[in-house]
């Protein structure tokens, strides 16, 4: 009895919790390098590293599960959390959002084949064109407004999208995050970056969040822990250090 009390006092002084970390599953997109992808079966990406750091600080024992985007979102409605998600009104009907993950904004860029450039300043200039996008994605309110007048060609991965562009099956593709996402997608598709042009003006710049299903028990408590950890990571620069490894 005395020994137990003594050990508890020592642990308290050292800031060590006797309780084991609570398990949680972190979901993410399996095919969106360098943000989130499976590299020979190993989860990688800045959104994954950043979210693991946040969740560990929030007191969780993290298991990472990367799946096709739509499937990952479906799994998250049933439990766990998902990373690298843009905010939309439709998604907020199903999910609750964390605070913005600091330094993890995405540029959604428009990529065309070399020699096929066109003036681009806003989403309205995509009207009438066949645009390659990732199924179930949200590319901002401006794109949603013109979507009915765009010929949408949806697929499951950015490297497949780049292959379609190379073959002339689409007029342009949307890729995120930014030029880094473009370079990784070209590499995975075994194509040459010099054969394409990233149009200078991004379609959108969108913040990333962690999400929890609205119907998941203790969703609010989970997000409160996550938001506190995000603030800590922002204060000490932990997320910026992670991002620095992925900058090109």
C-alpha positions as a printed NumPy array, in Angstrom:
array([[  0.   ,   0.   ,   0.   ],
       [  2.765,   2.397,   1.066],
       [  4.906,   1.357,  -1.897],
       [  1.999,   1.949,  -4.347],
       [  1.361,   5.416,  -2.948],
       [  5.064,   6.207,  -3.135],
       [  5.262,   5.13 ,  -6.811],
       [  2.155,   7.16 ,  -7.658],
       [  3.698,  10.236,  -6.038],
       [  6.947,   9.768,  -7.991],
       [  5.044,   9.344, -11.274],
       [  3.02 ,  12.471, -10.566],
       [  6.194,  14.45 ,  -9.916],
       [  7.657,  13.223, -13.207],
       [  4.475,  14.038, -15.111],
       [  3.905,  10.383, -16.037],
       [  0.377,   9.048, -16.287],
       [ -0.328,   5.592, -14.904],
       [ -3.141,   5.204, -17.457],
       [ -2.359,   3.685, -20.839],
       [ -2.927,   5.82 , -23.928],
       [ -6.388,   5.386, -25.415],
       [ -6.391,   3.623, -28.803],
       [ -7.641,   5.495, -31.861],
       [ -7.581,   4.829, -35.622],
       [ -6.365,   7.572, -37.934],
       [ -7.792,   7.273, -41.441],
       [ -6.398,   8.935, -44.534],
       [ -6.316,   8.796, -48.317],
       [ -4.143,   5.961, -49.621],
       [ -3.317,   7.746, -52.901],
       [ -2.479,  11.413, -52.424],
       [  1.276,  11.916, -52.213],
       [  2.982,  13.762, -50.62 ],
       [  0.044,  14.457, -48.323],
       [ -1.129,  10.942, -47.551],
       [ -0.289,   7.697, -49.327],
       [  0.827,   4.096, -49.015],
       [  4.468,   3.594, -49.92 ],
       [  4.912,  -0.148, -50.39 ],
       [  2.278,  -0.68 , -47.707],
       [  3.789,   1.885, -45.308],
       [  1.654,   4.96 , -44.492],
       [  3.454,   8.186, -45.384],
       [  2.719,  11.861, -45.895],
       [  2.836,  15.196, -44.131],
       [ -0.84 ,  15.009, -43.131],
       [ -0.223,  11.593, -41.587],
       [  2.906,  12.616, -39.676],
       [  1.303,  15.815, -38.437],
       [ -1.875,  14.082, -37.315],
       [ -0.006,  11.289, -35.544],
       [  1.96 ,  13.947, -33.652],
       [ -1.248,  15.75 , -32.692],
       [ -3.05 ,  12.576, -31.614],
       [ -0.13 ,  11.334, -29.532],
       [ -0.016,  14.648, -27.71 ],
       [ -3.738,  14.33 , -27.141],
       [ -3.069,  11.069, -25.29 ],
       [ -3.943,   8.534, -27.981],
       [ -2.231,   5.34 , -29.122],
       [ -2.531,   5.737, -32.899],
       [ -3.126,   3.096, -35.55 ],
       [ -2.934,   4.452, -39.114],
       [ -5.247,   3.057, -41.796],
       [ -4.97 ,   4.501, -45.314],
       [ -7.79 ,   3.606, -47.699],
       [ -9.353,   4.89 , -50.915],
       [-10.729,   8.339, -50.088],
       [-14.474,   7.594, -50.12 ],
       [-14.022,   4.41 , -48.11 ],
       [-11.882,   6.19 , -45.522],
       [-14.567,   8.832, -45.056],
       [-17.222,   6.144, -44.662],
       [-15.149,   4.369, -42.011],
       [-14.77 ,   7.641, -40.12 ],
       [-18.546,   8.01 , -39.775],
       [-18.346,   4.879, -37.598],
       [-15.341,   5.81 , -35.437],
       [-11.776,   7.066, -35.364],
       [-10.641,  10.273, -37.046],
       [ -9.591,  11.203, -40.577],
       [ -6.943,  13.67 , -41.662],
       [ -6.392,  16.021, -44.575],
       [-10.036,  16.966, -45.072],
       [-11.321,  20.198, -46.598],
       [-14.42 ,  21.769, -45.072],
       [-17.716,  21.908, -46.957],
       [-21.34 ,  22.431, -45.961],
       [-22.272,  18.933, -47.149],
       [-19.507,  17.264, -45.181],
       [-20.408,  19.175, -42.027],
       [-23.73 ,  17.317, -42.041],
       [-21.829,  14.098, -41.357],
       [-18.665,  15.2  , -39.566],
       [-17.403,  17.511, -36.861],
       [-14.169,  19.358, -37.583],
       [-11.084,  20.072, -35.532],
       [ -9.361,  23.42 , -35.576],
       [ -7.308,  24.015, -38.724],
       [ -4.129,  21.964, -38.747],
       [ -1.53 ,  24.717, -38.728],
       [  0.65 ,  25.083, -41.86 ],
       [ -1.263,  22.399, -43.76 ],
       [ -3.15 ,  24.403, -46.395],
       [ -3.401,  22.924, -49.896],
       [ -3.172,  24.675, -53.223],
       [ -5.483,  22.969, -55.721],
       [ -3.659,  23.457, -59.021],
       [ -4.794,  23.094, -62.622],
       [ -2.439,  21.007, -64.759],
       [ -2.499,  20.786, -68.563],
       [ -0.38 ,  19.096, -71.221],
       [  2.511,  21.21 , -72.517],
       [  1.249,  23.354, -75.395],
       [ -2.381,  23.113, -74.229],
       [ -2.253,  26.062, -71.804],
       [ -5.229,  28.397, -71.536],
       [ -5.833,  31.624, -69.58 ],
       [ -6.941,  30.757, -66.063],
       [ -7.863,  33.153, -63.275],
       [-10.939,  31.541, -61.702],
       [-13.166,  28.472, -61.793],
       [-15.527,  29.89 , -64.438],
       [-12.797,  29.371, -67.056],
       [-13.167,  25.608, -66.652],
       [-16.699,  25.67 , -68.1  ],
       [-17.143,  23.39 , -71.079],
       [-13.85 ,  21.59 , -70.482],
       [-13.302,  17.955, -69.509],
       [-11.609,  18.144, -66.119],
       [-10.048,  15.213, -64.272],
       [-10.865,  15.171, -60.564],
       [-10.741,  12.695, -57.715],
       [-14.091,  11.14 , -56.893],
       [-15.8  ,  12.36 , -53.676],
       [-13.448,  15.35 , -53.449],
       [-14.4  ,  18.942, -52.667],
       [-12.337,  21.619, -54.427],
       [-13.924,  24.721, -52.929],
       [-17.179,  26.607, -53.343],
       [-16.103,  28.324, -56.586],
       [-15.604,  24.983, -58.317],
       [-18.871,  23.646, -56.917],
       [-20.681,  26.631, -58.427],
       [-19.454,  25.833, -61.962],
       [-19.428,  22.029, -61.661],
       [-22.749,  21.624, -63.578],
       [-21.101,  23.291, -66.587],
       [-17.895,  21.251, -66.38 ],
       [-17.461,  17.79 , -67.895],
       [-16.244,  15.998, -64.772],
       [-14.026,  12.94 , -65.244],
       [-13.637,  11.303, -61.825],
       [-11.05 ,   8.717, -60.822],
       [ -9.438,   7.212, -57.756],
       [ -5.874,   8.543, -57.882],
       [ -3.805,  11.493, -59.147],
       [ -1.316,   9.314, -61.026],
       [ -4.194,   7.807, -63.045],
       [ -5.399,  11.366, -63.68 ],
       [ -1.99 ,  12.342, -65.032],
       [ -2.   ,   9.323, -67.361],
       [ -5.38 ,  10.422, -68.731],
       [ -4.019,  13.912, -69.298],
       [ -0.96 ,  12.531, -71.068],
       [ -3.203,  10.461, -73.339],
       [ -5.383,  13.474, -74.192],
       [ -8.478,  12.032, -72.537],
       [ -9.049,  15.195, -70.471],
       [ -8.338,  18.891, -71.051],
       [ -6.922,  19.509, -67.582],
       [ -6.68 ,  17.879, -64.178],
       [ -6.988,  19.16 , -60.631],
       [ -4.166,  18.138, -58.304],
       [ -3.419,  18.886, -54.68 ],
       [ -1.358,  19.669, -52.686],
       [  0.15 ,  22.138, -55.118],
       [  3.264,  21.577, -57.217],
       [  4.541,  18.951, -54.781],
       [  1.42 ,  16.891, -55.43 ],
       [  1.915,  17.319, -59.168],
       [  5.549,  16.158, -59.041],
       [  4.722,  13.086, -56.956],
       [  1.788,  12.183, -59.232],
       [  3.937,  12.469, -62.369],
       [  6.628,  10.323, -60.746],
       [  4.162,   7.6  , -59.775],
       [  2.664,   7.657, -63.281],
       [  6.182,   7.221, -64.759],
       [  5.801,  10.428, -66.781],
       [  8.021,  13.488, -67.226],
       [  7.122,  16.793, -65.501],
       [  8.451,  18.722, -68.517],
       [  5.537,  17.385, -70.577],
       [  3.016,  19.312, -68.465],
       [  2.295,  22.834, -67.268],
       [  0.96 ,  23.808, -63.849],
       [ -1.123,  26.912, -64.539],
       [  0.165,  29.846, -62.442],
       [ -3.065,  30.622, -60.567],
       [ -4.34 ,  27.907, -58.193],
       [ -8.026,  27.018, -58.369],
       [ -8.234,  27.266, -54.581],
       [ -6.235,  27.289, -51.368],
       [ -7.997,  25.171, -48.769],
       [ -7.285,  24.442, -45.116],
       [ -6.93 ,  20.896, -43.79 ],
       [ -8.704,  19.491, -40.76 ],
       [ -9.153,  16.331, -38.756],
       [-12.733,  15.087, -38.69 ],
       [-14.85 ,  12.909, -36.404],
       [-18.216,  11.4  , -37.306],
       [-21.119,  13.384, -35.856],
       [-22.791,  10.239, -34.522],
       [-19.647,   8.824, -32.926],
       [-19.869,   8.716, -29.096],
       [-17.746,  11.377, -27.34 ],
       [-17.057,  13.198, -30.631],
       [-16.975,  16.569, -28.871],
       [-14.625,  15.332, -26.151],
       [-12.3  ,  13.821, -28.763],
       [-12.165,  17.08 , -30.702],
       [-11.51 ,  19.086, -27.552],
       [ -8.439,  16.943, -26.859],
       [ -7.31 ,  17.223, -30.482],
       [ -7.73 ,  21.008, -30.606],
       [ -5.692,  21.432, -27.44 ],
       [ -2.906,  19.319, -28.982],
       [ -3.029,  21.29 , -32.255],
       [ -2.524,  24.494, -30.271],
       [  0.475,  22.966, -28.5  ],
       [  2.003,  21.856, -31.808],
       [  1.464,  25.316, -33.27 ],
       [  3.159,  26.941, -30.293],
       [  6.335,  24.844, -30.395],
       [  6.599,  24.581, -34.193],
       [  6.254,  20.788, -34.384],
       [  4.014,  20.844, -37.467],
       [  6.243,  23.345, -39.261],
       [  9.184,  20.966, -38.781],
       [  7.196,  18.145, -40.328],
       [  6.158,  20.29 , -43.292],
       [  9.762,  21.351, -43.903],
       [ 10.667,  17.741, -44.748],
       [  8.165,  17.713, -47.605],
       [  8.828,  21.086, -49.197],
       [ 10.189,  21.042, -52.749]])
